[in-house]
Every structure is written in structure tokens, then in C-alpha cells.
Amino acid sequence: MLVATWLDMADLARSAGRPDIALDRAQAALVLEPDSERAWEVRRWIEGDLARPAFGVEGPPVWFPST
């Protein structure tokens, strides 16, 4: 039950755009139950979020001429 609570809090933090806090909470769940498949899955999702840029624009900036 405690592991599920930590994972739910990790998922909420991830949804709120706080992957650093989410990773800490997922790690806490893994300390309590190292064999939890759900905990490892949530951790992989969070690490995937951290690997991607938070906000990024592909390509060069676009400039519009002034009139």
C-alpha cells in the first residue's frame, strides 16, 4: 500500500512537470520494494521525460519583417 502511494505521488509530480520530485518519489518506492515492476516502469517514464528537452523549438528562429 505504501509503495502504491509513493508511485501515485510520483505520477502526480510527473504530470505537474516536476520530474526531479517524481524521480525521488519513484526511488523511494523502489527502496521499499525493489522488485516492483510498476515502480521500474514509472522510473523509466520519468527518466524518458528528463532525457527530452523541456521546451524547445526545432530549427532556426523565425523573424518577421517590420512594416
Secondary structure as the mmCIF struct_conf table of DSSP 4:
data_model
#
loop_
_struct_conf.conf_type_id
_struct_conf.id
_struct_conf.beg_label_comp_id
_struct_conf.beg_label_asym_id
_struct_conf.beg_label_seq_id
_struct_conf.end_label_comp_id
_struct_conf.end_label_asym_id
_struct_conf.end_label_seq_id
HELX_RH_AL_P HELX_RH_AL_P1 LEU A 2 SER A 15
TURN_TY1_P TURN_TY1_P1 ALA A 16 GLY A 17
HELX_RH_AL_P HELX_RH_AL_P2 PRO A 19 LEU A 32
TURN_TY1_P TURN_TY1_P2 PRO A 34 ASP A 35
HELX_RH_AL_P HELX_RH_AL_P3 GLU A 37 ALA A 51
BEND BEND1 ARG A 52 ARG A 52
BEND BEND2 ALA A 54 PHE A 55
BEND BEND3 GLY A 59 PRO A 60
HELX_LH_PP_P HELX_LH_PP_P1 PRO A 61 VAL A 62
#
